[in-house]
Amino acid sequence: MAKESKTNAMRMLERQKVSYESLSYECDEFIDGIHCADLTGAPYEQSFKTLVMEGKSGGYYVFVVPIEKEVDRKAAAKAVDEKSVDMIHVKDILKITGYVRGGCSPVGMKKAYPTVFDASAGEFEEIYVSGGRIGLTLKVPVKDLLKVTGGKLAEITM
């Protein structure tokens, strides 16, 4: 079997001595988080998607929310001290994060952006996030994700 090539997310976790479990699944193009969870067997409530938004000030922010929920833009803006936040355009994801749509991990982006995990992540020892490419999910301890990303927990979903 061929050795799996590492993503930036995996390399960063390893550099920080964070143990994680990688789960690969067959997929050639973007699918939503629910389908990813179905393919990996990850529980929905522990599976999180990574959203990148731009604040009114022009800064970028990363929000990590449960796959079955939507981000509350007012609460998200408040969590990062912005007047408002809006999703970045799909065409800008690679340029801003270094990742493609459907493979955007909160770990190992081109730059370290302020990162907020929905407060519900704090209910679990580990959560599932994108591994940095389509077809790869990582199961990572929440406390380590917060440390590696410099992230915080806040109520940011509807």
Salt bridges, closest charged atoms under 4 A:
GLU4 OE2 - ARG133 NH2 3.38
GLU14 OE2 - LYS6 NZ 3.25
ASP32 OD1 - HIS35 ND1 2.80
GLU70 OE2 - LYS49 NZ 3.62
ASP86 OD1 - ARG73 NH2 2.75
ASP92 OD1 - LYS91 NZ 3.49
ASP92 OD1 - LYS95 NZ 3.61
GLU126 OE1 - LYS139 NZ 3.51
ASP144 OD1 - LYS143 NZ 3.62
